[in-house]
Amino acid sequence: MRKAVAILAVITLQFFPSAIAANADQPRVELYRSGAKKLTPEVKAEFVAWSEALLKSANFNTANQPDILKKSVTAIHESYRLAVRRDCLIVSYDRPMNFTTVAGDLTVMEIVVGLNRPDKIASGLFTIDPVGRVIAHEKYAAISSAELATRTISEAQTATQAASRRSAADKIQRLLVGAETEEAEYIVIPEIWEAALAVSKANDDDEIKSLLQIAIPKMDEPLRHWQAVVLGGSIINGLTQAGVWPRTRLEQFMGNDEALVARWRRTLRLAAEMAGDARVRSGTRYDALRILGVDSFERSQQRLMPYLEQLSFLRSRVPAV
């Protein structure tokens, strides 16, 4: 039988009516990393804040958006088991806790975060509700915990400075190294989405131009899932949040680059196919629809007509661009 892997953190928070008193009980925290590790109160607070921030940032979950994610109970439990049998963080509460997330309100007894990436970005996010149901969450922020990364202050500062000099496109290309399978691609997609969304909301010319070059597939390549997420879920979504009309802005970025314009027009056709493909994860199909939203109504209508029956999963969610 395989030994338990490096990290298992179990956090139990005690809540009492007298919690505001000066001598109130502190949360009990245990961290296992090839043996027990003594944790300071600051580290305990870091664990709690990090896991709760991840949860609040999640855009979809299997409880509130089951028709969008379309994950069976078996699939949810398989991914959950993969997370807990390897490195993970578990935050346990002694009473039901209510959270408001991007995906809606939830009542939670436990937060489970997979830690199976070398940079300590979450590789999976789950919660356990008061009746013991496992809920999977997707499209959450790429928030790294400095304490989990176990870096010195000087190392963290060096890494931060180096990261600030890298463009979002560079970060995405680094993340995609080795992500050849769909499963591997979806492990890094949350961080890809986060990096691209940040610069898109900032309406950064150079950053968005670089993103378009890597996210719009070449003429002989398919539209990969991460590319649909960057184009629809990050660039178009981010520009919309910035109060900018995406179609006009994208036309400005592409300008007179005939090769890029030709690739973009082909991408619109590929996005229509992806939006109607029931084999593609629903969140990604939703991003493909965002891409179609920046085309003319006449062309988008024609492309979507054959897929209307298949697009029933979006009846309650219409992309705004």
N, C-alpha and C positions, 0 to 999 in steps of 0.2 A: 504494500500500500504506500502510495506516494506521501512524502512528508508535506505538512502544510507549508505553503510558500511564504516568503519573506515577511509580509506585513499583514497584521490583522489588528485593527483598532476597534474596540468596543466602548462606546461612550454612553453612560447612563446618566440622564439629567434628573435631578430630584427637585420637584416643585412643591413648596409648602406655602401656606398662607402667610407665614412670617418671613418670606424670602427677602423682604426689604430690610430686615434686621441686620445689624452689623455682624452677628455671628451666624448668619444663615449658612446651611450646608452647601458645599461646593460640588460641582459635578464630579462623578467618579469616572476616571478615564484610564484605560489600559491599552498600551501599544505593544505589539509583538513584532519584532524585526530580528529574526534569528535569536530570540531571547527577549526578555522583558527590558523595557526602556523607561526610565523615569521621566515623567512629563511635568513641565511647569504649568502653572495656571494660564500663562500666555499661550502655550502650545494647545492646551485644551480649548481655549476660546478660538484659536485659529482653526482647529478641526471643525468645530461647530459652525462657525461663520462661513467657512469654505463650503461645506456640504449644503447648508441652507441656501447660500447664494446660487449654487448650481441648480438646486431644485427650483428656485423662483425664476430662473432664467429659461427653463425648459419650455419649448414652443408647443410640443405635442406630448400626450400620454395616452396609454391604452385604456384608461378609465373614462376620460372626457372626450377623446377622439377615436373611439374604436373603429369607426367606419373609415377613417383616414389612414390609420396605421395598419389596419387589417392583420393583426398578429393573433395567431391562435394561442390558447392557453399553453399548449406544448411549446410553441416557439418562445413565448415569454419566459417560461421556466427554464428552458435550455440556456438562454442567454444569461439568466439570473444565476444558474448554477455555474456557468463559466466564470462569472465575476467572483463569486464567493469561494470557489475552490482555488483561486489564485490570489494575488495581492488585492486587498480591498479595505475599505473603511466603512464601518457600520456605526451609525449614530442611533441609539435607542432611547426612547422617551418612556417615562413611567405612566404617562397618560396621553390620550389623543391630542395631537397638535394640529392646528389649522394653519394652512399656508395658502397664500394667493400667488399663483404662478402665471406666467404668460399664457399657459394652456387652460387656466381656470383654477377654481378653488379645490383644495384637497385636504383630507384629514389623514394624518400620518402617525404611525407608531415607530417606524424605523426608516432611515435613509441609508441606502447601500450604494456605495460608489466604487466602481471597478478602477483599479490602479495598475493597469497592465501596459502602461506606456513608459518609456525611459525618462520622459520629461515630466512625469507625474500629472499630466493632463488626464482628466477622467476618461476611462475607456468604456464606461457604462454607468447608467444611473437608474436606480430602482427605488421604490418605496413600498412599505408594507402598511396596509390600512388596518383599522381596528378589528376587522374580521379575518385577518391573516392573508388577504389577497395580495399577490405580487403585481405591482404596476410598473411598467416600463416607460421611461421618458426618453424623448429624442429631441435633437436640435437645442442643446443647452450650451451655455457659454463655455469657452475654452479658458477657464480660470484655473491657474496653477497655484498650488499651495507651497509656499517657500519652505515651510517646516517639513512637509512630506518629501520635498526634493533633497533635504539634508545638505544644503550648500552653505558655505560660509558667507558672511556678509559681503566680503570682497568678491567672491565668485559670483554671487547674485548680481552685484553691481556691474561686473564685467559682462555678464550675460545680457543684462538689461540694455547696456550701452550698445552691445553688438546687435541685439534684436532691433533697436531703434534705427540702426543704419540699414537694416534689410527691408526691402519693400514687401508688401503683402504677397505679391506674385512670387518673390523669392522664397518666402516662408511656405507658401503652398507647394511649390515645387520640391522643397525639402521634405515636407510631410508626405508627399506622394511617392518618395523613393521606397520601393519594395511593395507598394500597395497595388499589386497586380490583380488580385481577385476582388470580387464585389464585397465580400465580407471585410477584407482589409481596407478597402476604399471607404466603407461606412464607419470604420473605427476612427479615421482621421477627418471625415466630413464635418463633424461639429466644429473642430478648430479651424478648418478651411473656411467654413461659413462665417465664423466670428471675425477672422482676420479680414476677409473681403468686405463684410458688412460695415466694419468700423471705418474703413477708408472711403466707402461709398457714401455713408451718411455724412462724412466730412466733405464730400463732393471734390475730392482731391484729383486734379487733372492727370498728373503723371501716374499716380497709383492706379486710377481706373483704366487709363490707356494700357498700362502693363497687364492689368487683369484681363482686359478684352483680348489681348494677344494670346494668352494661354487658355482662356476659357472658351473662345470661339474655335471649334475644331477645324483642323485643316481639311482641304477638299477631299482627301482620301481617308479621313478618319471618322469614326462614329462620334455621336454626342455622348460623352461619358456622364455618369450620374453626378460626379463632383462638379462638372462643368455646368450642368443645368442648375445646380444649387448656387454656384457663384453668380451665374447670369441672372437667374430669376429671384432666388432667395436673398442674395446679397446686393448686387449692383442695382437692379431694378427696384427692389424693395428699399434699399438704402437711399437711393435718389428720391424716391417717393416720400420717405420720412423726412428728407431734407427740404421738402417743398419744391422739388424740381421735377418738371415733366420728363420722364425717362426717354421717351421716343426722341424728343428734340435734343436732349443732351447726348444720347448715343450717336445721333447723326453728326453732331459737332465733333465728337471724338473720332469718328471714322473719316470724316471729311472727304477728301478726294482719293483715299486709299482704295482703289478699285478691287484689289485682291481681298482686302478685309471686308469690304461691302459684299463681295460675292460669297465669301465664307459665312457672313451673317445671314444672308438670304437663305442659304442652304440650311443654316442652323434653325431658322424658323420652321422649315419643313420637318427637320428632325425633331424639334420640340413638339410639333403637332403629333408625330408618331409616338413619342414618349408619353405624352399626356394621355393618350388612349390605350397605352399598353398596360394591361392589368398585372403583368409580371413585375412591373417596376413598383418600388415602394411608394406609397401614396403621398408622403411628404415631398418626394422628388417629382412626382407627377404634378403636384400643386405648383412647384417652382417652374415646371415646364409651361404651365398655363400662364404664369406671370410673363414669361418670355413672349408668348403669343399676344399678350396685351399691349405690346408696343408696336405691333404691326397694324396695318390698316384694318378697319372693321370688315371690309369686304373679303380680304384674303383670310383673316382669322376665322371668319364665319364659315367660309368654304372648307378650311382645313379641319375645323372641329365638328362639322356636321356628321361625318361617319362615326364619330366617337361619342355622341351624346348619350347613348345608352350606357356605355362603359364609364362615363364620367358622373354617374349617379352618386359616387362617393363624395362629391363636392357640392351637393345640393345646399348644404347649410354653410358653406364657406366659399365666397366668391373673391378671387384675387383683386386687390385694388392697386392700380398702377397709374 
